[in-house]
Amino acid sequence: MEIERFWLPPVPLTDPAPSFATERDLLLRQLPTPPPEVGGAETLRVLRRWYRQNRS
């Protein structure tokens, strides 16, 4: 490590990686129906409703 580097400004950050713009509940549409132990199809309905209400 070079001691002189301490006095230099930090290296600039790179631009953020591009992201794929898609609907927020895409993951929910890809998953199978949850088992009855965790609420079944009603769980998906509740989560979809929550995602739609909490969009940024």
C-alpha positions in Angstrom: 0.0 0.0 0.0 1.3 3.4 -0.9 1.1 6.0 1.9 0.8 8.8 -0.6 -2.5 7.3 -1.9 -4.1 8.3 1.4 -4.1 12.0 0.4 -5.7 11.4 -3.0 -9.4 11.7 -3.6 -11.4 8.4 -3.8 -11.7 6.7 -7.2 -15.1 7.7 -8.8 -17.8 5.1 -8.6 -18.9 3.5 -11.8 -22.5 3.9 -13.2 -25.0 1.4 -11.8 -25.7 -1.6 -13.9 -28.8 -1.3 -16.0 -31.8 -3.1 -14.6 -34.7 -4.7 -16.3 -37.9 -2.7 -15.8 -40.8 -5.1 -15.2 -43.9 -5.4 -13.0 -43.2 -5.8 -9.3 -45.2 -9.0 -8.9 -43.4 -10.9 -11.7 -41.9 -13.3 -9.3 -45.4 -14.1 -7.9 -46.6 -15.0 -11.4 -43.7 -17.4 -11.9 -44.2 -19.4 -8.7 -46.5 -22.3 -8.4 -49.6 -22.0 -6.1 -48.3 -22.2 -2.5 -49.3 -25.3 -0.5 -52.3 -25.1 1.8 -50.0 -25.0 4.9 -49.0 -21.4 3.9 -52.4 -20.2 2.7 -52.7 -21.7 -0.8 -54.1 -19.5 -3.6 -55.3 -16.9 -1.0 -51.7 -16.1 -0.2 -51.0 -15.1 -3.8 -54.1 -13.0 -3.9 -53.1 -11.1 -0.8 -49.5 -10.6 -2.0 -50.6 -9.4 -5.4 -52.9 -6.9 -3.8 -50.1 -5.7 -1.5 -47.7 -5.3 -4.4 -50.2 -3.3 -6.4 -50.9 -1.0 -3.5 -47.2 -0.4 -2.7 -45.9 0.5 -6.1 -43.2 3.1 -6.1 
